[in-house]
Structures are given as C-alpha cells and as structure tokens.
C-alpha cells in the first residue's frame, strides 16, 4: 500500500505541481516519509508484479525529466527550463523542489 501511495502521489506532483502552490514542500516531505517507509528490497523480492511495476514509472519519468532538463540547459533553452513556455516536469522548479529531494 505504501509503494502504491508513493507512486500515485509522485505522479500527481509531476503532472500538477502548479496546483500545489505553497504546499509543495509538505507534499515532498510526505513523499520522503513514504520512501523511508518503503523497503525496496522486500518489494522486489516478495511483492506481486503489479506493485513492482507501479514504482517503475517514477524512475523512468525521473530519468527522462533530468535528461530533458540537461538537454535544454545545453541548448540554451532557458525559457523551457524555467517553465515559462511549457509548464511541466522538465522545469527547474520541479527538479529542484520535488525530484532531487525525493531521489
């Protein structure tokens, strides 16, 4: 249940970070608490495939978001990184406030 809750909250934050406003820090702390409660080794060994597969998108999206942010920085697309043109998971706010603390 903890792994499922983590996956759902992480996906919600990724999609709708602007909807959280000042409560982003509280949500990130909730994610950090859920991470500390998850025993990844036990999940990989003993959990059904559906629970293991629910955690996979978080890591896939995290790697895509970090790669896209780095590419935008290398190409000088600072408006993309700052989130002024496209709001989304590749903005520095998301990476700085949510993704890095949770990872």
HELIX and SHEET records of a PDB file:
HELIX    1   1 UNK A    2  UNK A   15  1                                  14    
HELIX    2   2 UNK A   17  UNK A   20  1                                   4    
HELIX    3   3 UNK A   21  UNK A   23  5                                   3    
HELIX    4   4 UNK A   24  UNK A   37  1                                  14    
HELIX    5   5 UNK A   40  UNK A   46  1                                   7    
HELIX    6   6 UNK A   49  UNK A   74  1                                  26    
HELIX    7   7 UNK A   78  UNK A   82  1                                   5    
HELIX    8   8 UNK A   92  UNK A   94  1                                   3    
HELIX    9   9 UNK A   95  UNK A   99  3                                   5    
HELIX   10  10 UNK A  100  UNK A  102  1                                   3    
END                                                                             
